[in-house]
Amino acid sequence: MTKYSINFMDLESALDACGSSWHSAQAHGLLCGRLSVLGAYAFSVCVEQIFDNAAKESGQCNECESMLESIFKDTWLQLVERQSEFELFLPDDDLSIDDRTDAISQWCDGFLHGLVTGQRPKKLKEYLTKDPIDSIIKDFLEITRATTDTDTNCEDNERAFNEIMEYIRVSVQLIYEDLAEFRNDATDQKNNKALN
């Protein structure tokens, strides 16, 4: 949230203006999932997916792509530095807890798409079905269905939201670390293909 130079609602408007069906939090989740699997090669794959049904002839898509690239670079640096600096790209605290809960569920949806869609070589599947990644995927799937409890007071809802956000933040860093070997192998294969 604070570590990004792009405003959450500005990206939301840009995605909508160029006809993308993706939301800001969901797009960041996708970027993070793809980064975990593909590293440096993730951005072009993400953009293709985010703009799949978008009207690309307008200059608005170029602006939106630039915003996504800025967020991608910031996110990658946060994950690479490995100093617990990673933050989710979510709306500011001045939005209602309902809106922020919806955003965090969208974020998890995007992350799971980034992690498990596209090409799934056998080796990646082996990583994703081992603990702790397997357990985290199941937890994130549950979070995609998250709602606020109307019978709970605002303070308790805020506390629960912050706990979930922290769990996601730490879990993404853990997954990124656990997939380092897979990413390195995938990068080596792409480099070898480029040389041949």
C-alpha positions in Angstrom: 0.0 0.0 0.0 2.5 2.7 1.1 5.4 1.2 -0.8 3.8 1.7 -4.3 4.1 4.9 -6.3 0.8 4.1 -8.1 -2.5 4.9 -6.4 -4.9 1.9 -6.0 -8.0 3.7 -7.3 -6.1 5.3 -10.2 -5.2 1.8 -11.4 -8.7 0.6 -10.8 -10.0 3.4 -13.1 -7.3 2.7 -15.7 -8.2 -1.0 -15.8 -11.9 -0.2 -16.2 -11.2 2.5 -18.9 -9.4 0.1 -21.1 -12.0 -2.7 -20.8 -10.1 -5.1 -18.5 -12.3 -7.3 -16.3 -9.5 -7.4 -13.7 -9.5 -5.3 -10.5 -6.4 -3.6 -9.0 -6.0 -6.0 -6.1 -6.7 -9.0 -8.3 -4.1 -7.8 -10.9 -1.5 -7.4 -8.2 -2.2 -10.9 -6.9 -1.8 -12.2 -10.4 1.6 -10.4 -10.7 2.7 -11.9 -7.4 1.7 -15.4 -8.3 3.4 -15.2 -11.7 6.5 -13.6 -10.2 6.7 -16.5 -7.8 6.7 -19.0 -10.7 8.4 -17.1 -13.6 10.5 -14.3 -12.0 11.6 -11.7 -14.6 9.5 -13.3 -17.4 6.2 -12.8 -15.5 5.2 -9.3 -16.6 4.5 -9.9 -20.2 2.4 -13.0 -19.4 0.4 -11.0 -16.8 -0.2 -8.1 -19.2 -1.5 -10.5 -21.8 -3.9 -12.1 -19.3 -5.1 -8.8 -17.8 -5.8 -7.2 -21.2 -7.2 -10.3 -22.8 -10.6 -8.8 -23.6 -9.5 -5.1 -23.4 -9.8 -2.6 -26.2 -6.1 -2.2 -26.9 -6.5 0.5 -29.5 -6.8 3.3 -27.0 -3.9 5.1 -25.4 -5.5 4.3 -22.0 -4.2 0.7 -22.2 -0.7 2.0 -22.6 -1.0 4.2 -19.5 -2.5 1.2 -17.6 0.3 -1.1 -18.7 2.9 1.5 -17.5 1.2 1.6 -14.1 1.2 -2.2 -13.9 4.9 -2.2 -14.9 5.7 0.2 -12.1 3.8 -2.0 -9.6 5.5 -5.1 -10.9 9.0 -3.6 -10.5 8.2 -2.4 -7.0 6.8 -5.8 -6.0 9.7 -7.7 -7.5 12.2 -5.6 -5.6 10.3 -6.1 -2.3 10.3 -9.9 -2.8 13.9 -10.1 -4.0 15.3 -8.1 -1.0 13.9 -10.8 1.3 13.7 -8.4 4.3 9.9 -8.7 5.0 9.4 -5.6 2.9 6.7 -7.1 0.8 3.2 -5.4 0.9 -0.1 -6.2 -0.7 -1.4 -3.6 -3.2 -4.8 -2.9 -1.5 -7.1 0.1 -1.1 -6.3 2.6 1.7 -7.8 2.3 5.2 -10.3 5.1 4.5 -12.4 2.7 2.4 -14.9 0.6 4.3 -13.9 -2.8 5.8 -16.4 -4.4 3.4 -14.6 -2.9 0.4 -11.2 -3.8 1.7 -12.3 -7.4 2.5 -13.6 -7.7 -1.0 -10.2 -6.4 -2.3 -8.3 -8.9 -0.2 -10.4 -11.8 -1.5 -9.8 -10.6 -5.1 -6.1 -10.4 -4.4 -6.0 -14.0 -3.3 -8.1 -15.0 -6.4 -5.5 -13.2 -8.6 -2.6 -14.8 -6.8 -4.0 -18.3 -7.2 -4.6 -17.7 -10.9 -0.9 -16.5 -11.3 0.3 -19.6 -9.4 -1.6 -22.4 -11.0 -2.9 -21.3 -14.4 -0.9 -21.5 -17.7 1.7 -24.1 -18.3 2.0 -26.4 -15.4 5.0 -28.7 -15.9 5.1 -31.7 -13.7 7.9 -30.2 -11.6 5.8 -27.1 -10.6 2.9 -29.3 -9.7 5.2 -31.2 -7.3 6.2 -28.0 -5.6 2.6 -26.8 -5.3 1.3 -30.0 -3.7 3.9 -30.0 -0.9 3.5 -28.3 2.4 3.6 -25.5 3.2 2.6 -24.3 -0.3 -0.3 -26.8 -0.5 -1.7 -25.6 2.8 -1.3 -21.9 1.9 -3.2 -22.5 -1.4 -6.1 -24.0 0.5 -6.1 -21.1 2.9 -6.0 -18.6 0.1 -8.9 -20.4 -1.6 -10.9 -19.9 1.6 -10.0 -16.2 1.7 -11.4 -15.7 -1.8 -14.8 -16.3 -0.1 -14.1 -13.9 2.8 -16.8 -11.5 4.0 -17.1 -9.3 7.0 -19.1 -10.4 10.0 -22.1 -8.1 10.5 -22.6 -9.4 14.0 -19.0 -8.4 15.0 -18.0 -4.9 16.0 -15.8 -2.8 13.7 -12.7 -3.1 15.8 -12.9 -6.9 15.7 -13.4 -6.9 11.9 -10.4 -4.6 11.5 -8.3 -6.9 13.7 -9.3 -10.0 11.7 -8.6 -8.1 8.4 -5.1 -7.1 9.6 -4.3 -10.7 10.7 -5.4 -12.1 7.4 -3.4 -9.5 5.5 -0.3 -10.3 7.5 -0.8 -14.0 7.0 -1.0 -13.5 3.2 2.0 -11.1 3.2 4.2 -13.6 5.0 2.9 -16.6 3.0 3.6 -15.0 -0.3 7.2 -14.4 0.7 7.5 -18.0 1.8 6.1 -19.3 -1.5 8.5 -17.0 -3.4 11.4 -18.4 -1.5 10.2 -22.0 -1.8 9.9 -21.7 -5.6 13.4 -20.1 -6.1 14.8 -23.4 -7.4 11.9 -23.8 -9.8 12.3 -20.2 -11.1 16.0 -20.6 -11.6 15.5 -23.8 -13.6 12.8 -22.1 -15.7 15.0 -19.1 -16.4 17.9 -21.3 -17.4 15.7 -23.2 -19.9 14.4 -19.9 -21.4 18.0 -18.6 -21.7 19.2 -21.8 -23.4 16.3 -21.6 -25.9 17.2 -18.0 -26.7 20.8 -19.0 -27.4 19.9 -21.8 -29.7 
